[in-house]
Amino acid sequence: MIRSRIIGTGSFLPPKVVTNFDLEKIMDTTDAWIQQRTGIKQRHIAEPGVGAADLGAPAARAALDAAGVRPEDIELIVCGTTSPDYLFPNTSCLIQHQIGATRSAAMDVNAACSGFMYALSTANAYVRAGVYKTVLVVGAEVLTYLLNWDKRDTAVLFGDGAGAVVLRAEKGEHGILTTHLGADGGAKDILWMEAGGSKCKVTAENVDGPERDVRMKGTDLFKRAVVVFGEAAQKALEATNMTVADIDLFIPHQANTRIIYTAAERLGLDREKVFVNIDHVANTTAASIPIAIDEALRTGRIHGGDIIMLAGFGAGLTWGSVLLRW
Ligand SMILES: CC(C)(COP(=O)(O)OP(=O)(O)OC[C@H]1O[C@@H](n2cnc3c(N)ncnc32)[C@H](O)[C@@H]1OP(=O)(O)O)[C@@H](O)C(=O)NCCC(=O)NCCS
């Protein structure tokens, strides 16, 4: 059977670090509150003028180097992003140009924090269908440009960054075993931004108004997240006749350590098998899972043959899981 196997990973974080103590100076918050409620200690923030592709391209180059693949061998780029450089063209095209992947098709996927799960599943479907053999999947975000730094409930949560993986079609038992995506568009109001799209344009009147804020019902989102997250992971296990005991490492979307550990507990998974790096990167939206995969690999948490569960959730509501054998 043809599977898509991750043959290289990379990540890139913008150099500027903003700690919780830095935020204490500009808003009514404390390091203790942020750490206790979210697990976050610091985040990386892109300078003005830096777009998602400027982070995605170095992450992609690192993944290509690790895979030993030339940019011109990439047939498709799929980029998960909620903070594209422009309304159009898409960020994948910009990454394609920056890395010189001259022969590839390029598409973006917007599923907010589930973006990488959707992007990876899309790429996997192309590989499994025999359409493409070598695909670059990127999660790239400069979500902090959307934040209102006067809104402490959302401003403390996010950071910028990018991660990338190279997928290669391979016969055998290694690679992606199953993918599961879900959505509930009825839950739009749990996490959304009103102005900036076709339905509600940015105007002189609303540009600094609540229409331009990230609006979040944090507690509702928390409750939904722990359920959909775990269910997506459970479905992946069922589809492969595996149990929680088979999982060597769970790499979840990094939104909040309490959400992550509650979901792991519901699954019956030991904390030692959960990869968490939210303390130093915060929530990087669609980039969080590929950044975490790259870090897990570089720090020796992933070994050949390991069963790895990836799972994410985000605005939409959207969610997804990918189970793979490394
Ligand atoms: C946002 C979140 C951390 C808030 O934690 P919580 O325990 O639910 O806290 P609450 O929203 O109930 O707020 C508790 C208090 O802290 C205050 N508070 C909110 N943000 C604060 C901050 N940054 N610093 C200090 N206090 C803060 C609130 O105003 C509230 O004060 P009050 O009791 O006087 O009204 C939590 O709901 C969460 O993580 N939700 C999911 C968010 C998420 O994952 N988003 C991304 C999805 S991909």
The ligand as a Tripos MOL2 file, in Angstrom:
@<TRIPOS>MOLECULE
LIG
   48    50     1     0     0
SMALL
NO_CHARGES

@<TRIPOS>ATOM
      1 C1         -8.6750   31.7430   27.9340 C.3       1 LIG1
      2 C2         -8.5760   30.8570   29.1380 C.3       1 LIG1
      3 C3         -7.1000   30.5950   29.4520 C.3       1 LIG1
      4 C4         -9.1960   31.5580   30.3270 C.3       1 LIG1
      5 O1         -9.0860   30.7470   31.4620 O.3       1 LIG1
      6 P1        -10.3500   30.5830   32.4430 P.3       1 LIG1
      7 O2         -9.8840   29.7720   33.5740 O.co2     1 LIG1
      8 O3        -11.4730   30.0530   31.5970 O.co2     1 LIG1
      9 O4        -10.5640   32.0580   32.9240 O.3       1 LIG1
     10 P2        -11.8630   32.9720   32.7720 P.3       1 LIG1
     11 O5        -12.0650   33.3150   31.3140 O.co2     1 LIG1
     12 O6        -12.9710   32.2660   33.4870 O.co2     1 LIG1
     13 O7        -11.4190   34.2330   33.5100 O.3       1 LIG1
     14 C5        -11.1410   34.2020   34.8920 C.3       1 LIG1
     15 C6        -10.7320   35.5770   35.3100 C.3       1 LIG1
     16 O8         -9.4300   35.8770   34.7800 O.3       1 LIG1
     17 C7         -9.4930   37.1460   34.1060 C.3       1 LIG1
     18 N1         -8.5130   37.1270   33.0090 N.ar      1 LIG1
     19 C8         -8.7340   36.8310   31.7150 C.ar      1 LIG1
     20 N2         -7.5850   36.9610   31.0450 N.ar      1 LIG1
     21 C9         -6.6430   37.3340   31.9240 C.ar      1 LIG1
     22 C10        -5.2650   37.6030   31.8400 C.ar      1 LIG1
     23 N3         -4.5860   37.5160   30.6790 N.pl3     1 LIG1
     24 N4         -4.6080   37.9650   32.9500 N.ar      1 LIG1
     25 C11        -5.2360   38.0570   34.1210 C.ar      1 LIG1
     26 N5         -6.5460   37.8080   34.2770 N.ar      1 LIG1
     27 C12        -7.2320   37.4480   33.2020 C.ar      1 LIG1
     28 C13       -10.9030   37.2690   33.6430 C.3       1 LIG1
     29 O9        -11.2230   38.6200   33.4200 O.3       1 LIG1
     30 C14       -11.6490   36.6880   34.8020 C.3       1 LIG1
     31 O10       -11.7370   37.6550   35.7990 O.3       1 LIG1
     32 P3        -13.0640   37.7720   36.7210 P.3       1 LIG1
     33 O11       -13.1750   36.4530   37.4290 O.co2     1 LIG1
     34 O12       -12.7440   38.9190   37.6080 O.co2     1 LIG1
     35 O13       -14.1850   38.0140   35.7650 O.co2     1 LIG1
     36 C15        -9.3030   29.5110   28.9240 C.3       1 LIG1
     37 O14       -10.6940   29.7020   28.8950 O.3       1 LIG1
     38 C16        -8.8910   28.8330   27.6540 C.2       1 LIG1
     39 O15        -7.7360   28.4600   27.4860 O.2       1 LIG1
     40 N6         -9.8330   28.6350   26.7330 N.am      1 LIG1
     41 C17        -9.5070   28.0730   25.4450 C.3       1 LIG1
     42 C18        -8.7700   29.0990   24.6240 C.3       1 LIG1
     43 C19        -8.1290   28.5200   23.4220 C.2       1 LIG1
     44 O16        -7.6800   27.4030   23.4340 O.2       1 LIG1
     45 N7         -8.0390   29.3270   22.3600 N.am      1 LIG1
     46 C20        -7.4020   28.9540   21.1570 C.3       1 LIG1
     47 C21        -8.1610   27.9020   20.4540 C.3       1 LIG1
     48 S1         -7.2730   27.1620   19.1960 S.3       1 LIG1
@<TRIPOS>BOND
     1     1     2 1
     2     2     3 1
     3     2     4 1
     4     2    36 1
     5     4     5 1
     6     5     6 1
     7     6     7 2
     8     6     8 1
     9     6     9 1
    10     9    10 1
    11    10    11 2
    12    10    12 1
    13    10    13 1
    14    13    14 1
    15    14    15 1
    16    15    16 1
    17    15    30 1
    18    16    17 1
    19    17    18 1
    20    17    28 1
    21    18    19 ar
    22    18    27 ar
    23    19    20 ar
    24    20    21 ar
    25    21    22 ar
    26    21    27 ar
    27    22    23 1
    28    22    24 ar
    29    24    25 ar
    30    25    26 ar
    31    26    27 ar
    32    28    29 1
    33    28    30 1
    34    30    31 1
    35    31    32 1
    36    32    33 2
    37    32    34 1
    38    32    35 1
    39    36    37 1
    40    36    38 1
    41    38    39 2
    42    38    40 1
    43    40    41 1
    44    41    42 1
    45    42    43 1
    46    43    44 2
    47    43    45 1
    48    45    46 1
    49    46    47 1
    50    47    48 1
@<TRIPOS>SUBSTRUCTURE
     1 LIG1         1 GROUP 0 **** ****
